[in-house]
Amino acid sequence: MARRFLLSTPLLAATLCAQTPPAPAFNPDAHYRLGPDSMEQEGVPRGKVTGPFTLPSEAYPGTQHTYWVYAPAQYDAKTPAALMVFQDGHAFLNPQGDVRATNVLDNLIHRREIPVMIAVFINPGRTPEQPEPHAKEWGDRTTNRPTEYNSLDDKYARVIADELLPALRKSFNVSPNPEHRGIGGASSGAIAAFTVSWQRPNEFRKVLSLIGSFTNIRGGHAYADLVRKEDRKPLRVFLQDGRNDNRGQRRDGSYDETWDWFLQNTRLAQALTEKGYDVNYTWGIGRHSSKHGGAILPDMMRWLWRDQPVSTDVKDTVERSFRAAPAAQD
């Protein structure tokens, strides 16, 4: 006769729980995916990336900056091009990363949604002995990134305006009009971009900020008050952040609002709005990552560059066609 074994209710419940897979961890970033504008598209001319180049720094003696330059297929050296500078260049340039900026530029320039522009992807400064930042270490522990990106002085603005721009002009016809120049970044790279435009509004007037570190790393939480205090500058700013960004909860369990990334981004957006700046912002559900910002980068770029000249002449067939590469020179 076969023997029957009956499980008690507690034991049966424990057995079933052991066989049930755990609920997936909460991952707000999983909701953000790159769209077609961030992918290579058939028939779209691809720009050319040159580099890496090395830029010695006088603003930070003993350091150097590595950078790459993107020129779209439609670039014509006879015509001044717009300019966009991205901090943490390796991350924005990564063809498998969260942003894939060159694909965005290729697609939007091709469709006349942004002007023809040169883009520079620049890494934080480092000494020759220090390693180049990479996908898993952006340089906070190995380079001059914390000092350069998070400080509110004018030194990093000198790197971009006084060191990078002259080097760039030697090879490319970049527009001298500050309205035709933008600068952006993610995290500490975003506050660095804002600082450059804040210090040099006559050089850069468009700012793109992903999960900006406007926090008390080196006093960045002061920007909201500075915006309210000082005369309005001719800047256009697009801010992005997520509700699950770093929220100022310290290791001892206390809360410090000056270290709350999301709060400080909303404070800055409110201050810019009150002061009459040309500002746009979007608050998602994401963490301190580039997932959300990368997914909406095409829209951010369209908004920042919406004032490019257009023709409304119905007979202007060039304006109504895709941008073509310039004719080959003999």
LINCOR-V745476 format. One line per field, one symbol per residue. psi: psi as a letter, one per 30 degrees, with the letter a starting at -180 (. if undefined). A space follows every 50 residues. Layout:
BEGIN
psi: ???
END
This chain:
BEGIN
psi: kkkkkkkleeeeeeeeeffkklkkkjiffffkkkaefglkkkfkkklkkl aklkjkkfeikfllkkllkkklfgkjffkkllkkkklheeeffjfgafeh eeeeeeeeeeggfllkkkkkjklllllffllklaefjfgeffageeeeef kgageeeeeeefeeeeeefffkjkkfjffgklklakbffeeeeeeeeeei fgekgkkkjkhkihlhehgfffeeeeeeelkklilkkjkkllfglkggjl fgflkjffgjeeeeeeeeeeeeeefgljkllkjaglailgeeeeegeeee eeeegfgkklkgjfgifefgllklklkkk.
END
